[in-house]
Amino acid sequence: MDLMFTGIVEETGSVFALRQTTHGVNLTVEAGLVSQDIQTGDSVAVNGCCLTVTAREDKLLRFDLLAETLRCTNLGQLHEESLVNLERPLAANGRLGGHFVQGHIDCTSPVISFEKEDADYRLEVALPPQFAQYMIHKGSITIDGISLTAASVLEKSFVVWIIPHTLEVTNLSTRKAGDLLNLEFDLLAKYLERLAAC
């Protein structure tokens, strides 16, 4: 069975090193909480992308990013000291605080605007037309590994509202207009589309 995540970010890690390899990039992330019970071969969602830990040394976790991963995600834009959202897979007896997330990024899409309004923050993201059918008002969307709710779906974009706590415990505080975000659309919507086509 595939691993599942919930989109509830456990912590932000910091990119410790990036090294080009013959097949892609070797990414090393420094993490506190997430690294405590992780072993080589385990999976971790990094900005929502399910990656395999290829080596662990104390708080440092190493991942191999292949060309396909770099092409389909925003991980290729990381640099040393970049903050990344981290989540371990859902335990069988764990709480499902967000929604079912596979860690399979559908696409990247740019931030249109990210502005503070009263106590909260309004984030508008471009909606690629080939994925628009998966977005509904109050539906679930995973952005850089964060489970969020679509507050409104517009013709070419969608809006989510970010509370101060989410801004504090994720890497969204570093995001600005034009930045590419990893998007994973709701798994249930994809299954319903498939069933409707049968």
PyMOL commands that set and color helices and strands:
alter all, ss='L'
color gray80, all
select helices_A, chain A and resi 34-37+67-72+75-77+129-134+164-169+171-174+187-197
alter helices_A, ss='H'
color red, helices_A
select strands_A, chain A and resi 11-20+24-30+43-46+49-57+60-66+83-87+107-117+120-126+140-143+146-153+157-162+180-185
alter strands_A, ss='S'
color yellow, strands_A
deselect
rebuild
show_as cartoon
